Amino acid sequence: MDPVHCANCGQPAEWLVTLPYSDGLAGRVLVYGNDCRNRDMPILVSISLEMVDEYMFVEMYRLGYTESSPDTATEIVFGEERPDLAARAKRHLRRC
């Protein structure tokens, strides 16, 4: 697995975060380093990447914490495309 880098500054990432799409609980999945995570941003969810495994990733979707494209989110979080994991997460996306 490739190392993941902060979406904001490019340094090594240490946190999975979600930033709001609009008012509400669901947010866009990104990974941040410590410095960028501590900036004044409207972060909804923040989880140490050390704690993020396949189960935690799918739970983010099941609990409605994100509506990010699972295909893209697996690459952002795990550093590689994970079609099997993305398929599991897609089952939990809310459909309007």
C-alpha positions as CSV (number, residue, x, y, z in Angstrom):
1,M,0.0,0.0,0.0
2,D,1.3,3.5,-0.9
3,P,1.6,6.0,1.9
4,V,-1.1,8.6,1.9
5,H,-0.4,12.3,2.0
6,C,-2.3,15.3,3.4
7,A,-4.9,16.6,1.0
8,N,-4.0,20.2,2.0
9,C,-0.1,20.3,2.3
10,G,1.2,17.0,0.9
11,Q,3.0,16.0,4.1
12,P,2.4,12.5,5.5
13,A,-1.3,12.1,6.5
14,E,-2.2,11.1,10.0
15,W,-6.0,11.7,10.2
16,L,-9.1,10.8,8.2
17,V,-11.4,13.8,8.3
18,T,-14.7,14.8,6.8
19,L,-15.4,18.3,5.7
20,P,-19.1,19.3,5.3
21,Y,-20.7,19.4,1.9
22,S,-23.5,21.6,3.4
23,D,-25.3,21.7,6.7
24,G,-25.6,18.2,8.0
25,L,-23.7,15.2,9.2
26,A,-22.3,13.9,6.0
27,G,-19.0,15.2,4.8
28,R,-16.3,14.8,2.2
29,V,-13.6,12.2,3.1
30,L,-10.0,13.6,3.1
31,V,-6.8,12.8,4.9
32,Y,-4.8,15.5,6.8
33,G,-1.6,15.8,8.7
34,N,-1.5,17.2,12.2
35,D,-0.9,20.8,11.3
36,C,-3.7,20.9,8.7
37,R,-6.1,19.1,11.0
38,N,-5.5,21.8,13.7
39,R,-6.3,24.7,11.3
40,D,-9.6,26.5,11.8
41,M,-11.7,24.3,9.5
42,P,-15.2,22.9,9.9
43,I,-14.1,19.3,10.4
44,L,-17.1,17.0,11.2
45,V,-15.2,13.7,11.8
46,S,-11.6,13.2,12.7
47,I,-10.1,9.7,13.2
48,S,-6.5,8.7,13.5
49,L,-5.5,6.8,10.4
50,E,-3.9,4.2,12.6
51,M,-7.5,3.3,13.7
52,V,-9.0,3.2,10.2
53,D,-9.4,-0.3,8.9
54,E,-12.0,-1.8,6.5
55,Y,-14.6,-2.1,9.2
56,M,-14.2,1.6,10.3
57,F,-14.2,2.7,6.7
58,V,-17.5,1.0,5.9
59,E,-19.0,2.3,9.2
60,M,-18.4,5.8,8.1
61,Y,-20.9,5.2,5.3
62,R,-23.3,3.1,7.3
63,L,-23.6,5.8,10.0
64,G,-24.0,8.5,7.3
65,Y,-20.8,10.4,8.2
66,T,-19.9,10.7,4.5
67,E,-21.4,10.5,1.0
68,S,-18.0,10.7,-0.8
69,S,-17.6,8.4,-3.7
70,P,-16.3,5.1,-2.1
71,D,-14.1,4.4,-5.1
72,T,-12.2,7.7,-4.6
73,A,-12.3,7.5,-0.8
74,T,-10.6,4.1,-0.7
75,E,-7.7,5.6,-2.8
76,I,-7.5,8.7,-0.6
77,V,-7.6,6.7,2.7
78,F,-5.7,3.5,1.8
79,G,-3.4,4.8,-1.0
80,E,-4.9,2.4,-3.5
81,E,-8.1,1.5,-5.2
82,R,-10.1,-1.1,-3.3
83,P,-13.1,-2.1,-5.4
84,D,-14.2,-4.8,-2.9
85,L,-14.2,-2.3,0.0
86,A,-15.8,0.4,-2.2
87,A,-18.6,-2.0,-3.1
88,R,-19.3,-2.7,0.6
89,A,-19.4,1.0,1.3
90,K,-21.7,1.8,-1.6
91,R,-24.4,-0.4,-0.1
92,H,-24.7,2.2,2.6
93,L,-24.9,5.4,0.6
94,R,-28.1,7.2,1.1
95,R,-30.2,7.6,-2.0
96,C,-32.5,10.7,-2.3
